[in-house]
């Protein structure tokens, strides 16, 4: 209020508006997405609500053959996330995720967790990513309605 005096006897200091970040917060949601699932979409949607931009990055290993071609995975992700304005789709082949993040100016990795086993697998990688490049990992618990679904399971059922 005008004319207000603090306990020190001086007018209160004028504080700038509180801002959680002075720069855009970008995150990457990496995976093979072979194929992408409703669980992946759920994690992407939730991450989109937390970050200014989420990049769904299809990681490929040149020594492995995916079930779906890279172009098909990228098209499927783009279609699935078309109503999420701040979600983009990209790919990276044969390099460390931290190197991709460094090049793209991304400081957070988003990972969905279905079970304790997923956490046991993901935690050492998160610790190494932080050690190598200071990149933090945000673990997002999967919606219980999709927790039983995995890309491997979907592919196995489809081949039946």
The 8 nearest C-alpha neighbors of each residue, nearest first, counted from 0:
[[1, 3, 2, 4, 11, 10, 5, 13],
 [2, 0, 3, 4, 10, 11, 13, 5],
 [1, 3, 0, 4, 10, 11, 5, 9],
 [4, 2, 1, 0, 10, 5, 11, 9],
 [5, 3, 10, 9, 8, 11, 2, 6],
 [4, 6, 7, 8, 11, 9, 10, 3],
 [5, 7, 8, 4, 9, 11, 10, 3],
 [8, 6, 5, 9, 4, 10, 11, 12],
 [7, 9, 6, 5, 4, 10, 11, 3],
 [10, 8, 7, 4, 5, 11, 6, 12],
 [9, 11, 4, 5, 3, 12, 8, 2],
 [12, 10, 5, 9, 4, 13, 3, 7],
 [13, 11, 14, 10, 9, 5, 15, 4],
 [12, 14, 11, 15, 10, 16, 0, 1],
 [15, 13, 12, 16, 17, 11, 18, 10],
 [14, 16, 17, 13, 18, 12, 19, 21],
 [17, 15, 18, 14, 13, 19, 21, 20],
 [16, 18, 15, 19, 14, 20, 21, 13],
 [19, 17, 20, 16, 21, 15, 22, 14],
 [20, 18, 17, 21, 22, 16, 24, 23],
 [21, 19, 18, 22, 23, 24, 17, 51],
 [20, 22, 18, 23, 19, 24, 17, 16],
 [23, 21, 20, 24, 19, 25, 51, 18],
 [22, 24, 51, 25, 21, 20, 52, 50],
 [23, 25, 51, 50, 22, 52, 26, 106],
 [26, 24, 52, 105, 53, 51, 50, 23],
 [27, 25, 107, 53, 108, 105, 54, 106],
 [26, 28, 54, 108, 53, 55, 29, 109],
 [27, 29, 55, 109, 54, 108, 56, 110],
 [30, 28, 56, 55, 27, 57, 58, 31],
 [31, 29, 32, 57, 58, 56, 28, 55],
 [30, 32, 57, 33, 58, 59, 29, 34],
 [33, 31, 35, 34, 30, 57, 72, 150],
 [34, 32, 31, 35, 150, 67, 66, 72],
 [33, 35, 32, 150, 36, 72, 67, 154],
 [34, 36, 32, 33, 39, 150, 76, 37],
 [37, 35, 39, 38, 34, 40, 150, 149],
 [36, 38, 40, 39, 41, 145, 35, 148],
 [39, 37, 41, 36, 145, 40, 42, 141],
 [40, 38, 36, 42, 37, 41, 43, 35],
 [39, 41, 37, 43, 38, 42, 44, 36],
 [40, 42, 38, 44, 39, 43, 37, 45],
 [41, 43, 45, 39, 44, 40, 46, 111],
 [44, 42, 40, 46, 41, 45, 47, 39],
 [45, 43, 47, 41, 42, 46, 40, 48],
 [44, 46, 42, 48, 47, 43, 41, 49],
 [45, 47, 43, 49, 48, 44, 42, 50],
 [48, 46, 44, 45, 49, 50, 53, 43],
 [47, 49, 46, 45, 50, 44, 51, 43],
 [50, 48, 46, 47, 45, 51, 52, 24],
 [51, 49, 52, 47, 24, 48, 25, 46],
 [50, 52, 24, 23, 25, 85, 53, 49],
 [53, 51, 25, 85, 50, 86, 26, 54],
 [52, 54, 86, 26, 27, 25, 47, 85],
 [55, 53, 27, 87, 88, 86, 56, 28],
 [54, 56, 28, 88, 29, 27, 87, 89],
 [57, 55, 29, 89, 90, 54, 88, 58],
 [58, 56, 90, 31, 30, 29, 89, 91],
 [59, 57, 91, 31, 30, 90, 92, 56],
 [60, 58, 92, 61, 91, 57, 93, 31],
 [59, 61, 93, 62, 63, 92, 58, 64],
 [60, 62, 63, 93, 59, 92, 64, 65],
 [63, 61, 60, 64, 93, 59, 65, 92],
 [64, 62, 60, 61, 65, 59, 66, 93],
 [65, 63, 66, 62, 61, 60, 68, 67],
 [64, 66, 67, 63, 68, 33, 69, 59],
 [65, 67, 33, 64, 68, 34, 154, 69],
 [68, 66, 65, 33, 71, 69, 72, 34],
 [67, 69, 71, 70, 65, 72, 66, 64],
 [68, 70, 72, 71, 73, 67, 65, 57],
 [71, 69, 73, 68, 72, 74, 67, 75],
 [70, 72, 74, 68, 69, 73, 75, 67],
 [73, 71, 75, 69, 74, 70, 76, 67],
 [72, 74, 70, 76, 71, 75, 77, 69],
 [73, 75, 77, 71, 72, 76, 78, 70],
 [74, 76, 72, 78, 73, 77, 79, 71],
 [77, 75, 79, 73, 78, 74, 80, 72],
 [78, 76, 74, 80, 75, 79, 81, 73],
 [77, 79, 75, 81, 76, 80, 74, 82],
 [80, 78, 76, 77, 81, 75, 40, 82],
 [81, 79, 83, 77, 82, 78, 76, 86],
 [80, 82, 78, 83, 77, 79, 84, 86],
 [81, 83, 80, 84, 79, 78, 86, 85],
 [84, 82, 80, 81, 86, 85, 44, 47],
 [83, 85, 86, 82, 81, 87, 80, 47],
 [84, 86, 52, 83, 53, 47, 51, 87],
 [87, 85, 53, 83, 84, 54, 52, 47],
 [88, 86, 54, 55, 53, 85, 89, 77],
 [87, 89, 55, 54, 56, 77, 73, 76],
 [90, 88, 56, 55, 57, 54, 87, 91],
 [91, 89, 57, 56, 58, 92, 88, 59],
 [90, 92, 58, 57, 59, 56, 93, 94],
 [93, 91, 59, 94, 60, 58, 61, 90],
 [92, 94, 60, 61, 59, 91, 95, 58],
 [95, 93, 92, 96, 98, 91, 99, 60],
 [94, 96, 98, 97, 99, 93, 92, 91],
 [95, 97, 99, 98, 100, 94, 29, 128],
 [98, 96, 100, 95, 99, 101, 128, 132],
 [97, 99, 101, 95, 96, 100, 102, 94],
 [98, 100, 96, 102, 97, 101, 103, 95],
 [101, 99, 105, 97, 103, 98, 102, 104],
 [100, 102, 98, 104, 99, 103, 97, 105],
 [103, 101, 99, 100, 104, 98, 105, 97],
 [102, 104, 100, 105, 101, 99, 98, 25],
 [105, 103, 101, 102, 100, 106, 25, 99],
 [106, 104, 100, 25, 103, 26, 107, 101],
 [105, 107, 134, 26, 25, 135, 104, 100],
 [108, 106, 26, 135, 136, 134, 105, 27],
 [107, 109, 136, 27, 26, 28, 137, 135],
 [110, 108, 28, 137, 136, 27, 138, 107],
 [111, 109, 138, 139, 137, 28, 112, 108],
 [110, 112, 139, 140, 138, 141, 42, 113],
 [111, 113, 140, 141, 117, 114, 139, 118],
 [114, 112, 146, 141, 117, 140, 111, 115],
 [115, 113, 116, 117, 112, 118, 146, 140],
 [114, 116, 118, 117, 119, 113, 112, 120],
 [117, 115, 119, 114, 118, 120, 113, 112],
 [116, 118, 120, 114, 115, 119, 112, 121],
 [117, 119, 121, 115, 120, 116, 122, 112],
 [118, 120, 116, 117, 121, 122, 115, 123],
 [119, 121, 117, 118, 122, 116, 123, 124],
 [122, 120, 118, 124, 119, 123, 117, 125],
 [121, 123, 125, 124, 118, 119, 120, 126],
 [124, 122, 126, 125, 121, 127, 120, 119],
 [125, 123, 127, 121, 122, 126, 128, 120],
 [126, 124, 122, 128, 123, 127, 136, 121],
 [125, 127, 123, 129, 124, 128, 130, 122],
 [126, 128, 130, 124, 129, 125, 131, 123],
 [129, 127, 125, 131, 130, 126, 134, 132],
 [128, 130, 133, 134, 126, 127, 132, 131],
 [129, 131, 127, 128, 132, 133, 126, 134],
 [132, 130, 128, 129, 127, 133, 97, 134],
 [131, 133, 134, 129, 130, 128, 97, 101],
 [134, 132, 129, 130, 131, 135, 128, 106],
 [135, 133, 129, 106, 132, 107, 128, 136],
 [134, 136, 107, 129, 108, 133, 106, 137],
 [137, 135, 108, 107, 125, 109, 138, 134],
 [136, 138, 109, 108, 110, 139, 135, 107],
 [137, 139, 110, 111, 109, 136, 140, 112],
 [138, 140, 111, 112, 110, 141, 137, 42],
 [141, 139, 112, 111, 113, 138, 142, 42],
 [142, 140, 113, 112, 111, 146, 143, 139],
 [141, 143, 144, 145, 146, 140, 38, 41],
 [144, 142, 146, 145, 141, 147, 113, 140],
 [143, 145, 142, 146, 147, 141, 38, 148],
 [146, 144, 143, 38, 148, 147, 142, 141],
 [147, 145, 143, 113, 148, 141, 144, 142],
 [148, 146, 145, 149, 144, 113, 143, 152],
 [149, 147, 145, 146, 152, 150, 153, 38],
 [150, 148, 152, 151, 153, 147, 36, 146],
 [149, 151, 153, 34, 152, 33, 154, 36],
 [152, 150, 154, 149, 153, 155, 33, 34],
 [153, 151, 155, 149, 154, 150, 156, 148],
 [154, 152, 150, 156, 155, 151, 157, 149],
 [153, 155, 157, 151, 152, 156, 150, 158],
 [156, 154, 152, 158, 157, 153, 151, 159],
 [155, 157, 159, 153, 158, 154, 152, 151],
 [156, 158, 154, 159, 155, 153, 152, 151],
 [159, 157, 155, 156, 154, 153, 152, 66],
 [158, 156, 157, 155, 154, 153, 152, 151]]
